[in-house]
Amino acid sequence: MEKVSIGNVTMGLLTDHIKDTDNPQTYWQHWRVAFFGSLSLIGAGLVGVMHSFCPWWFPFYTSTKVIQIMNILIKTGRHKEEIYREFGTYTIETNSEQKVNK
């Protein structure tokens, strides 16, 4: 891989990580997922802090955001090893017969 210098950083350094998976991304594809996912998680964390003091505010907002971001990460196909390490499986199965009490 040819390395293009940008100041003290080379493009190889910037792009090795995003190409080192089963499903490589371009720099901008990676940036979009990482940037907006991180902003969403920061916002969800702040909402979660408010919810901790006033549980009637934003019920399930933070957990829903975390699950949505997890779903995005699963769909990218880039985090199989991490997902397997944390959950013991790559796919997350749900029991369709289990009833959710509201």
Secondary structure in CASP SS format (residue, H / E / C, confidence):
PFRMAT SS
TARGET T0000
AUTHOR 0000-0000-0000
METHOD secondary structure of the structure
MODEL  1
M C 1.00
E C 1.00
K C 1.00
V C 1.00
S E 1.00
I E 1.00
G C 1.00
N C 1.00
V E 1.00
T E 1.00
M H 1.00
G H 1.00
L H 1.00
L H 1.00
T H 1.00
D H 1.00
H H 1.00
I H 1.00
K H 1.00
D C 1.00
T C 1.00
D C 1.00
N C 1.00
P C 1.00
Q C 1.00
T C 1.00
Y H 1.00
W H 1.00
Q H 1.00
H H 1.00
W H 1.00
R H 1.00
V H 1.00
A H 1.00
F H 1.00
F H 1.00
G H 1.00
S H 1.00
L H 1.00
S H 1.00
L H 1.00
I H 1.00
G H 1.00
A H 1.00
G H 1.00
L H 1.00
V H 1.00
G H 1.00
V H 1.00
M H 1.00
H H 1.00
S H 1.00
F H 1.00
C C 1.00
P C 1.00
W C 1.00
W C 1.00
F C 1.00
P C 1.00
F C 1.00
Y H 1.00
T H 1.00
S H 1.00
T H 1.00
K H 1.00
V H 1.00
I H 1.00
Q H 1.00
I H 1.00
M H 1.00
N H 1.00
I H 1.00
L H 1.00
I H 1.00
K H 1.00
T H 1.00
G C 1.00
R C 1.00
H C 1.00
K H 1.00
E H 1.00
E H 1.00
I H 1.00
Y H 1.00
R H 1.00
E H 1.00
F H 1.00
G C 1.00
T C 1.00
Y C 1.00
T C 1.00
I C 1.00
E C 1.00
T C 1.00
N C 1.00
S C 1.00
E C 1.00
Q C 1.00
K C 1.00
V C 1.00
N C 1.00
K C 1.00
END
